[in-house]
Amino acid sequence: MTATGGMARRPRRHELEDGRPTGSDRRPGDSAGPGPVSASTPASSVEGRPDRATTLVGRVRSLDRLDTAMGVAALVLVAASLVSVATSAQVRIVAPGLDVAFDTVTTLVTLAVAGLAWQRYRDRGQRTALYETAAFLVLSASNLVLAAEALLGIDRVPGIGTAPLGQGPMYLATAARLTAAVLLVIGEAPAIRGSGTRRPLLVALGPAAVLVAIALLGPAWVDALPSLVAIPDGPAAPALPATTPANVLLQAAGAVLFFVAALLARRRARRGGAVTDRYLAVGLVVAGFAQLQLAFTPSASAGMMTSGDLLFLAFDVILLLGIQAETRAYVVELRRANVGLERLRDAEVGRAAVEERARLSRELHDGLAQDLWFAKLKVGRLAALPDLGPEAHTLCEELDEAIDAGLTEARQAVMALRTVDDPDADPRDLMRRYVDDYGDRFGIRTEFTCAADIPPLGTRAEAELLRIAQEALSNVRRHADATVVRVDLGATDGLVRLTVRDNGRGFDPAAIAGRGFGLTSMSERAALIGGRLSIESRPRDGTTVIVEVPSRPAASGGATGISA
C-alpha cells in the first residue's frame, strides 16, 4: 500500500524505471527509449536524457523495409542533386521520338495503376483509391495528349538543335502533375475518407476530362500565362533553354505536394493498405525529386529527355513493380480463397455424409433390427410348440442362427455409421468396444492392442478402417473356425497399420482371388481412403489381414485422431 492508501502498481516487465516501454513493447516507427541503468550507462541516460548514439541506433532499428527504401531513395537523389549543382552538370539525352516513347510508356503505366486503384475502390469502397484513380487518370490523359501532339507535330517551335516545345505542352504536363499530386493529398483528408461518394465516376473521370478540355483550348489561354522557359535567341545565346521564376515556383510546389503524398502513402501502407501503396510511397519520393530537377533543367524540347524526365521514368518503373507485386498478392489471395472454398466444400460434403449416415443408422436400428428381433421372437415361439416335429425343430434352430447373424450385421452397421455421426468419438475406444463385444457374443478369445500415439486419419478413413476390422472379424467367425483373434493398431513410417490375426484353419489366397465378396469389399474400402490391403494365409496356419493407410497431417484440421 502507498502512503495515500492506494494500491501501488507493480512495474511491468517490459517497462523501465521511468515508466516508458522498452524496445519489445514499441510500435514500428517509435523511437527507442533508454535502456536500464547500469554501470556502463552514460550519465546523460541516468538523468533520463538518452545520448544521441543510443537514440540514433534505436531509430534505425525501428525502421522497416518501406522506411529504408524511402530513405535510401531520398539520400541517393539528394546526393545526385548536390553533385549536379556543385558541378553545374546537366543530364540530357537527345534522340528522335524519345519523348513520344516516354509519353506512351507513362500512359500505359498510369492507366494500369488507375485500373488497379479503381478495382480496389469497387471491391473495398476505399475513398483514397477513388482519388488515386482520378490522379493517375489525369497523368494518363495528359501523356496521351502530349504523345498525340508529338506525333502530329503540334505546338513545336523552330529553334536551335531539337525542336523546342511551345508553352501549351509544358503547361499541360506541369498542370497534370500538380493536379495529380493535389488529388493524392486530398484523398487522404479525413473528411474525404469518412464521407460517402454519390458519383464516383465523376470524381474519377472529371479531373482528366477538364484537363483535356483545357488542353484543347490551349491557344486561347496559354499566351496570357508567364513563360516557363527562356528560349535562346541570337548567335551568342546559350544552346539550351533556361528556366524562369514561374517554372521554378510551379515545379517546387509540385515537389512539395509529391513529398506530402509520399508521406501519406507511407502512413496508409503501414496501416494495412494495399501492396501498391508501399511502391507508390517510394515512387512519389522519386517524383518529388523529378519535379525539383525540372525546376532547374526544364524539358522544353522535342526528342530530348532531362534528368527530371529520367526520374519520372524511374517512377514509372517503380509503379510497374508495384503492379506486379499487387498482381502476385491477388493471385496468392485467390489461391487462399480457393483453398478455403475447397475446405468449405469438403466440410459440406462431410456434413451431408454425416446426416445421411445418421439417417441410415436410425433406419437400420428402428427398422431392420427391430424386424429381425421380432422374427427371432416368432421363431422362438414356433420352436416351443409341442407338436413340432424333429425336422421342424432343426429348421427353427437354423433360422434362429440366421436371424442372429443378421442382427449382428445390423449392429455392426449401426456402430460403423455412428462413428461418423459422433465427431467426438474416439475410434480407438470404438474398435476396442467392438472387439470385446465380438468376443463376448461368439465365444472367441480376443486381444486388442493399440499404439500410444496414432496419427490422425480423418473421419471417413477412421470409419472405413473400423468397417474393415468388422468385416475381417466377421470372416473369422464364418470361415476360420478360430479360437483366438488378435487385433493390433499401430503406426510406422507415416502409415497407420491395422492387423487382424487368427489361429484358424487358413486358406490359399490365390485359390479364391476375386471370388470372395468380403475380401473384395475390404480391398475396395482400403482403396477408397488411399490405403492398401494384404492377406497372409496358408492352410492350417491361420490368417493375417493387414491394412496400411497413410496418415493425414494434423494441421489440415478436421481429424479426430486416434490416441491412447
N, C-alpha and C positions, 0 to 999 in steps of 0.2 A: 504494500500500500504506500502511496506517496504521502507527503506531509499534508496535503489538502484533503486526503481521504479517498482520492480516486485511484483506480487500478492502473498501475504503471504498465505500459505496453512493452512487451519483451521485444528487443530489436530482432528483426527478421534476419535470416541467414544471408540474404542477398543484399542487405543494406549496410552502409558504412556507419561509422560512429556519428557522422553529421546528418544521417537520415537520407542521403542520396543513394540511388540504386547503383549497383556495381555493373560491370560490363555485361554480365549474363542476363541482367534484367532490363537493359536498354533496348529501345526500339531501333530499327535500322535508321541511320541518319542522325541519331542523337550523338552529341559529343561525349567523349569519355570523361568520367569523373576521376578524382584522385583515388589512388589505391589505399589500402590500410597503412596506418602509420607504423613505421619500423625504424630501426636504427639507420638504415640506408636511405630513408625518405628525405628529400631536400627540405630545408627549413621552410621554404615557401609553401610546400604541401602540408607541413604540420600546421601552419597557420590557416589552412583551408583554401589557399591560393595555389593551384597546381602550376608547376613550371611549364614553360612553353613547349619543351620537348615532350613532356607527358601528354599535354593536350593535343599536340600535333599527331603523335602516334595513335592516340585514341580515335581521332577523327579519321585518320587514314584507314584504320581497321574497321570503322563503321561504314565505309563506302561499299556499295555493291557494284556489280558489273556495269549497270547503267550509269552511275555517277562516274565510274572510272572512264567509260567510253566518252562521256561528255567532257570530262576534264582533259583527257588526252587530246581530243579534237580541238578544244579551245586553246590549250597550250601550244600545240603544233601550229595552229593558224595564227595565233598572236606572234609566235616566233617568226613565222614566214612574213607576216606583215611588217614587223620591225626590221627584218633584213631588207625587205623591199624598200622601205622608207630610207633606211640608212645608206643603201647603195644606189638609190634612185633607179632601180631596175624595174622594168615593166614586162610582164609576160603577155605576149600577143602571138597568136597563131593565125596565119593567113592562108586560106585555101578556098577556091571557088566552091560555092554551095555549102560551105561548112555551117553557116547559120541555119540553112534550111534543114539539114540533118539534125542539128541541135534542137530546133523547134519541134521537129517531128517526134524525136525520142521523148522530149519533155511532154508533148501532148499525150502520147501513149501511156507514159508512166503516170502522169497526173490523172488521166481518165481511169486507169486501173485502181489507183488509190481512192478516187472518188467513188468508184463502184463498190469497193470493199466497205468504205465508210457508210454508204447508203444501205448496204445489206445489214450492217450492224445496227443501224437505226431501225430498219424494218423488223429485225429479229428481237432486239432488246429495248427499243424505244429510247435510246440514248440521245439527248439533245446535242451533246458535244459531237457525236458522229454526224448529225444533220448539218451542223455548221462546218464541220470538217469537209463534208461533201461539197457544200457551197464554195468553200475556199479553193479546193482543188479543181472544181469545175471552172472557176474563174481563171486559174492558171492555164488549164487546158484550152479554154476558149481563146485566151489571148495568144497563146503559142500557135494555135491553129490559124488565127487571123494573120499573125506575123509570117507563118510559113506560106500562106496563100499570097500575101503581098510580095514576099521574096520571089516566089515562082512567077508572078505576073509582072514583076519589076516596078511595082507601085511605090511611090514615095522614096525614090532613090535620087540623090542629088549628085551631079557630076563633081568630081573632086580629084584630089591627088591620090594615087595608088588605088586602093579599093574604093568602091562607090560609097560615100558617106550616106547614112540614113537621114531621112527627114525628121522633123520634130514629132510627127504623128506616131510612128512605130516606137520611138523612145519613150514618149509619154504613155503609150498603151502598155508597154512592158512594165514601166515603173508603177503605173496605176494598178495594174493587175497584181503585182507583188504586194503593194500596200494594202489593197483590198483583201487579199488572201490572208495577210498577217492580221488585219483587223478582225476578220471573221473567226480566225482561230482563237484570238484572245476573247472575243465576245462570247464564243461558245462555251467558255469556261466560267462565265459570270454566274454567280449563284441564282440570280433572278431568272436567267435564261434556262439553266439546268433544272430548276424546280418548276418551271411553267410548262403548260401544255402547248402544243403547236397544232393549230387548226388546219393550216395549209402548208404542209411540209414541202410539197413540190414547188411552191412559190419561193420558200426560203432557199431551197437547194438550187433552183434554176434562175431565180430573179437576178442576183448579182451578175451572173455571167451574161444574161440577156441584156442587162443595162450596159455592161461594158462593151459588148459587141455593137450595140446601137450607137454608143458614143464613138466607137472606132469608125463606124460607117459615116458619121457626121464630122469626122476629124478635121477636114479642111475648113469647116465653118468656125471652129473654135481654137485650133491649135496655134494659129498665128497670133492670137491675143495673149498667149502664155509666154513667160520668160524662157529663153533658150537654155537647154540643158547642157549643151556643149558649144564651145567656140571653134568654129570650123576655120582652119588656117586659110589665109589669103595673101597672095604675093609670093615672090621668089624667096624672100628671107623668112617666111613663116615656118613654124615647126611642121614636121611631116605628119604628125598625128593630132587629132582633135584634143582640145584641152577641156577640163571640167569647168563648171560655173558654180557660183554660190547656190543657185537654185537646185542644181543636181546634187550637190553635197548635202543640202538640207533634206531633200526628199529621200535620198538613199540612206542617210543616217537615221531618219525616222523609221524607215523600213527595217533597218538593222535592229533598232531598239524593239520594235514590235515582234520581230522574229525571235529575239532573245527571250522576251517575255513569254511568247508562245511556247518556246522550248522548255522553260521552267514549268509552265502549266502542264505541258505534255508529260514531263518527268513526274510531276505530282500525280497525274492521273494514272500513269503506268505503275507507280508504287502503291497505288490504292486498288490494284487489281484490274487495271484497264486491259485493252486488247494488246495482242503481241506487237502490232504495228506501232503502238504508242511509244514503245522504247526506241524503235528505229526512227520514228518521227522526231522524238526529242533530240536525238543526236543529229539528225538531218537538219533540223531547224537551227541548231548552232552553226552548222556549216553555211546555211542560207543567210544567217545574220552576218557572218564574215564576208560572204559573197556580196552582200549589199554594201559593206564598207569598202570593198575593193572597187566596186562600180562607182562609188562616190568620187574616187580619185583617178581611176583609169576607166572611163566610161566606154561601153561597147557601142560605138557610133558609126560603124562601117559594115557594109555587107561583106560576107565571106571572111570575117575576122572574129576571133574569139579572144577575149581578155582573161585575166586571172579570175575575175568575177564570174564570167561565163563557165570557166572550168570548175569553179566551186559549185555552181548550180548544177553542173553535170555530175559532180560527186554527190550532190543532194539527190539527184535522180537515181544514182546507183544505190544509195542507202535506202531509198524508198523501194527500189526493186527487191533488195534483200529483205525488207520488211514484208513485202507482198509474199515472197517465198516462205518466210517464217510463218506468216499467218495462214497461208495455204496448208503448210505442213501441220500447223496446230489444228486446223479444221479437219484434216484427214485423221489425225490422232483422235480428235473428239468424235468423229464419225465412227471410227473403229470401236471406241469405247461404247458409243451408243449401240452399235450392232451387237457387241458382246452383252450389253445389258438387255437388249431385246431377245437375244438367244437365251439368256438366263430366264427372262420372263416367260418365254415360250416353253422352255423346259419345265419351269415351275407350273405353268398352266397345264401342260400335258401330264405332269406328275399329279397335280390336283385332280384332274379328270380321271386318271387311273386309280387314284385312291378312292374317289367316290364310286367308281364302277366296281372295284374290288369289294368295297364295303357293302354295296348293294348285292353282289353275288354271294358274299358271306352270309348276309341276312337271309337271302332266299334259300341257300343250302341248309342253314340252320333251322329256319322256320318251315321250309317246305320238304325237301328231300329227306333230311334227317328225321323229321317228325313222322313222315310217311313210313320210312323204314322201321322206326321204332314201333309204330302201330302194327306194321306187318309182323314184326317179331312177337308182339303180344298175341296176335291172332294165331300164329303158328304154335306158340306155347299152349294156347287153349285147345288147338286142334290135336296136339300130341297128347293132351291129357284126357281125351275121350276114351271111355272104357272099351268100346267095341272096335277100336282101331287095330288093324292087322299089323304083323311084323314089317311087312314091306312098306306100309304107310308110315310106320314109326321111323324107319330108315330114311325115307324121303323127307320127313319132317326135320330130322336131325341135319341132313344135308342142306335143306332150305334155311334152317336156323344159322348154320355156319356161313352160308352165302350172305344172309342178311347182316350178320356180324361183320363180315368183311366189307360190305357196303357202308355200314355205319362207320367203320374205321376209316375208310377212304374219305367219307364226307367230313369226318372230324379233322383229318389231315388237311383237307382242302380249306376248311374254315380257319384253321390255325395259320396256314400259309397266307391266306388273304388278309387276316387281321394283323399280320406283321407289318404290312404296308399301311393299314388303316391307323395304326398307332405309331406315330413317328418317334415317340419317346421309349418305345420298347427296346430292350437290349437283345439283339439277335443271339448272343451267346446264351443268355438265360432261356430264350425260347427254344433253342436247339437242345440244351440240357434237359429242359422240361419234357420235350417230345421224346428224347431218347429214354428218359426214365419211365415215361408213360408207356412207351413201346415195350420195355422190358416187363413192366407190371402186367400189361394186358396179355402178352403172348407167352410169358414164362421163359423168356430168353435172357440170360445174364448179359447186361450191357455195361460198358465202360465209356465214359466221355471225358476227354481231356482237351483243354484249351490253353493256348499260349498266353502269357501275361499281357502282351500288347499286340493286338491285331490291327493293322492299318484300316482306315475307313474304306468301304466299298461303294457306298451309295445304297439308297433304299431298295431299288429294284434288284441290284446284284445280291444283296443280302437275302431278299425274299426268294430269288431263284436258287440260291445256294441251299436254303432250307428245304425247298421243294426237291432238289436233287438228293439231299440226305434222306428225305422221306421216301422217295422212290427207291433208293438203294436199300433201305431197311425193309421196305415192302417186298422187294425181290428176295431178300434173305428169308423172310417168313414164308414166302410162297414156294421157293425153289431150293434153298440151300440146305435145309434140314440141319441148321447150325444150333449150337448150344451157347456160344459166346459171340458177341459182336462188340467191336471196339470202334469208336468214332473219335477222330482226332482233328482239331482245328489249329493250324499253325501258320506261320509266315516265314518266307525266305526269299531274299533277292527281289523284293518288291512284289512278290506274289503271295496271295492267301491260298493256302492248300487245305482242302478237306479230304480226309481219308476215312473210308468205311471198310473195315476188315472183319471177316468172319472166318470160322473154322469149319465151314460146311463142306459139302461134297465137291464143290468146284465144278468147272466145265471147261470146254475148249472154246475160247472166244472166236477163233477163226471159223469154227463149225456153225456158229449162229450169227455170223456177221450180217447185219442188215435185216434180220428176221425178228429180233426181239423188240417189241414196241417200247418196253420200259427202258432198255438201253438206248434206243434211238431218241426217246424223249429226254433222257438225261443229257445226251450229247448235244441236242438242239438247244436245251436250256443253257448249257455251258457256253455254246457259241453265241447266244444272244447277248451275253454280258462280257464277251471278249475272252472267255476262258477256254480251257482245253480239258477234255475228259479222257482218261486212260483206264484200262481194266487189265489187271494181272490175275490170272486164274489158271489152275490145272486140275484135272480130275482128281478127286480125293485129297486135295491140298488147299481147300478154301479159296476165297475170292477177295481181291482188294480193288476197290473203286477209288480213284484219285482224281480230284478236280482242282485245277490251278486257275485262279482268277487274278488278273492284275489289280493292284490296289489303286485307289484314287487319292491324289494329294488332298490333305485336309484343308488347304487354303481355298479350294474350289467351292466349299460350302455345301450345305445341304446333306452331308453324310452323317449318319448316326454313329458309325464306327462300331467296332466290336472290341471291347476292352474287358480286362479281368476286373 
